[in-house]
Amino acid sequence: MDDNFSNDKPLNIPEPTDDLSEQCSELAPKYIPDLKAGPTEVLEPEPDDESSDEFSKPPIRHPSLDISRSLRPPKLAHVRPHSITYEQAHGGINVQIPGTSAMHYNDALVFYWGLNKSSTRLLLRTVNKQTTVRVLCVSYDLMTHLHYGPVEVYYEVHRGPYLVGISPTLHVTVGDGPTPPKPTRQRGRKKVSDS
């Protein structure tokens, strides 16, 4: 049995003190504020990981690798791309991103529906042209930018900091016109009170 955890030795528990600055004396200058001092400048914390804003920076094209020719456009399941109804757009449309052998494990996929963007990592070890690497449900009830009329749908493949491919664009049309129909109000009879 380990001597540090035997029952016959007393535990080394520090005595509690009323003043926390005594317990944290080596940390006092950095973490315990001096309430008598004047205002101080508060520094913003630096991000620990630069990958948090990985997709917000403009992409850098890879100098020698471009897999765009092997990428296929996204596919819409159970809808016609040129005649998506308002009801389908608000109910949800399944979008499938087809795979290709040029995609690698841990590639980042960035999907675009007009101005809306969604990103994910490719976690499949092997990918071929029969593989669907991502299925998204696009619902206008959950989107920030609602696009009616013609909409461009495509995806990008990023490897590390580099953009290595852009899929062909699928042109879809949402609704018959550029604006959605106005919600219809149900008209009912007014209740007649028995007074």
LINSUL-V532660 format. One record per residue. PHI is phi as a letter, one per 20 degrees, with the letter a starting at -180 (NA if undefined). BURIAL is # if it has 24 or more other ideal C-beta (glycine too) atoms within 12 Angstrom, else .. D_CENTER is the distance of its C-alpha to the mean C-alpha in Angstrom with 1 decimal. Layout:
phi=PHI burial=BURIAL d_center=D_CENTER
phi=PHI burial=BURIAL d_center=D_CENTER
This chain:
phi=NA burial=. d_center=49.7
phi=f burial=. d_center=47.9
phi=f burial=. d_center=50.1
phi=f burial=. d_center=47.1
phi=d burial=. d_center=46.7
phi=f burial=. d_center=50.3
phi=f burial=. d_center=51.7
phi=e burial=. d_center=54.8
phi=d burial=. d_center=53.2
phi=f burial=. d_center=52.3
phi=f burial=. d_center=48.7
phi=e burial=. d_center=48.0
phi=d burial=. d_center=46.4
phi=f burial=. d_center=46.6
phi=f burial=. d_center=48.6
phi=f burial=. d_center=46.6
phi=c burial=. d_center=47.3
phi=e burial=. d_center=47.0
phi=d burial=. d_center=45.7
phi=f burial=. d_center=42.2
phi=f burial=. d_center=42.9
phi=f burial=. d_center=45.5
phi=f burial=. d_center=43.0
phi=d burial=. d_center=40.4
phi=f burial=. d_center=42.9
phi=f burial=. d_center=41.2
phi=e burial=. d_center=37.9
phi=g burial=. d_center=39.6
phi=f burial=. d_center=39.4
phi=e burial=. d_center=35.7
phi=d burial=. d_center=34.4
phi=e burial=. d_center=37.2
phi=f burial=. d_center=37.6
phi=e burial=. d_center=41.0
phi=f burial=. d_center=41.5
phi=e burial=. d_center=44.6
phi=f burial=. d_center=43.0
phi=f burial=. d_center=41.9
phi=f burial=. d_center=38.3
phi=c burial=. d_center=36.2
phi=e burial=. d_center=33.4
phi=e burial=. d_center=30.0
phi=e burial=. d_center=27.9
phi=f burial=. d_center=24.1
phi=f burial=. d_center=22.6
phi=e burial=. d_center=21.5
phi=f burial=. d_center=18.1
phi=f burial=. d_center=18.9
phi=c burial=. d_center=16.2
phi=f burial=. d_center=15.5
phi=f burial=. d_center=12.4
phi=f burial=. d_center=10.3
phi=d burial=. d_center=10.6
phi=g burial=. d_center=11.0
phi=e burial=. d_center=9.3
phi=e burial=. d_center=10.9
phi=e burial=. d_center=14.3
phi=f burial=. d_center=16.3
phi=f burial=. d_center=16.5
phi=d burial=. d_center=19.8
phi=f burial=. d_center=21.6
phi=f burial=. d_center=23.1
phi=f burial=. d_center=26.9
phi=c burial=. d_center=28.1
phi=d burial=. d_center=25.4
phi=b burial=. d_center=24.3
phi=d burial=# d_center=23.3
phi=g burial=# d_center=22.8
phi=f burial=. d_center=26.1
phi=e burial=. d_center=25.1
phi=e burial=# d_center=21.9
phi=d burial=# d_center=22.4
phi=f burial=# d_center=20.8
phi=f burial=# d_center=18.4
phi=d burial=# d_center=20.6
phi=d burial=# d_center=20.7
phi=e burial=. d_center=22.2
phi=m burial=. d_center=25.1
phi=c burial=# d_center=25.0
phi=e burial=. d_center=26.8
phi=g burial=# d_center=24.6
phi=e burial=. d_center=27.3
phi=b burial=. d_center=27.9
phi=e burial=# d_center=24.9
phi=e burial=. d_center=26.3
phi=f burial=# d_center=24.9
phi=f burial=. d_center=25.1
phi=f burial=# d_center=23.0
phi=f burial=# d_center=20.3
phi=e burial=. d_center=20.1
phi=f burial=. d_center=20.8
phi=p burial=. d_center=18.0
phi=c burial=# d_center=18.2
phi=e burial=. d_center=17.4
phi=d burial=# d_center=16.2
phi=d burial=# d_center=17.1
phi=d burial=# d_center=16.3
phi=f burial=# d_center=19.6
phi=e burial=# d_center=20.1
phi=b burial=# d_center=22.7
phi=f burial=. d_center=24.6
phi=f burial=# d_center=23.4
phi=f burial=# d_center=19.9
phi=c burial=# d_center=19.8
phi=g burial=. d_center=18.3
phi=m burial=. d_center=15.3
phi=f burial=# d_center=14.7
phi=e burial=# d_center=11.2
phi=d burial=# d_center=10.6
phi=d burial=# d_center=9.2
phi=d burial=# d_center=10.1
phi=c burial=# d_center=11.8
phi=c burial=# d_center=13.7
phi=m burial=# d_center=15.8
phi=e burial=. d_center=14.0
phi=e burial=# d_center=10.8
phi=c burial=# d_center=8.0
phi=c burial=# d_center=5.3
phi=c burial=# d_center=5.2
phi=b burial=. d_center=6.8
phi=e burial=. d_center=10.2
phi=e burial=# d_center=13.5
phi=d burial=. d_center=15.4
phi=e burial=. d_center=18.5
phi=f burial=. d_center=21.6
phi=c burial=. d_center=23.4
phi=c burial=# d_center=22.3
phi=c burial=. d_center=24.9
phi=f burial=. d_center=25.3
phi=e burial=. d_center=25.6
phi=e burial=. d_center=22.3
phi=e burial=# d_center=19.3
phi=e burial=# d_center=16.3
phi=b burial=# d_center=13.7
phi=c burial=. d_center=14.3
phi=d burial=# d_center=12.1
phi=d burial=# d_center=13.7
phi=e burial=# d_center=13.5
phi=c burial=. d_center=15.3
phi=f burial=# d_center=16.5
phi=f burial=. d_center=16.8
phi=d burial=. d_center=13.1
phi=e burial=# d_center=12.4
phi=e burial=. d_center=12.9
phi=d burial=. d_center=15.2
phi=e burial=# d_center=17.7
phi=d burial=# d_center=19.5
phi=d burial=# d_center=22.9
phi=n burial=. d_center=25.3
phi=f burial=. d_center=24.2
phi=c burial=# d_center=20.5
phi=e burial=# d_center=19.4
phi=c burial=# d_center=17.0
phi=b burial=# d_center=16.2
phi=b burial=# d_center=13.9
phi=d burial=# d_center=14.2
phi=d burial=# d_center=14.9
phi=d burial=# d_center=14.6
phi=c burial=# d_center=16.8
phi=m burial=. d_center=16.7
phi=e burial=. d_center=17.0
phi=d burial=# d_center=18.3
phi=e burial=# d_center=17.5
phi=d burial=# d_center=19.7
phi=a burial=# d_center=19.4
phi=c burial=# d_center=18.6
phi=f burial=# d_center=19.4
phi=f burial=. d_center=22.0
phi=e burial=. d_center=21.0
phi=e burial=# d_center=21.5
phi=e burial=. d_center=23.1
phi=d burial=# d_center=22.8
phi=c burial=# d_center=24.7
phi=d burial=# d_center=23.6
phi=m burial=# d_center=26.8
phi=e burial=. d_center=30.3
phi=c burial=. d_center=30.1
phi=f burial=. d_center=27.9
phi=c burial=. d_center=27.7
phi=f burial=. d_center=26.9
phi=f burial=. d_center=29.9
phi=f burial=. d_center=30.9
phi=f burial=. d_center=30.7
phi=e burial=. d_center=34.2
phi=e burial=. d_center=35.9
phi=f burial=. d_center=37.9
phi=d burial=. d_center=41.5
phi=c burial=. d_center=43.5
phi=f burial=. d_center=47.0
phi=f burial=. d_center=47.7
phi=f burial=. d_center=49.1
phi=e burial=. d_center=52.7
phi=f burial=. d_center=53.6
phi=e burial=. d_center=56.8
phi=d burial=. d_center=58.5
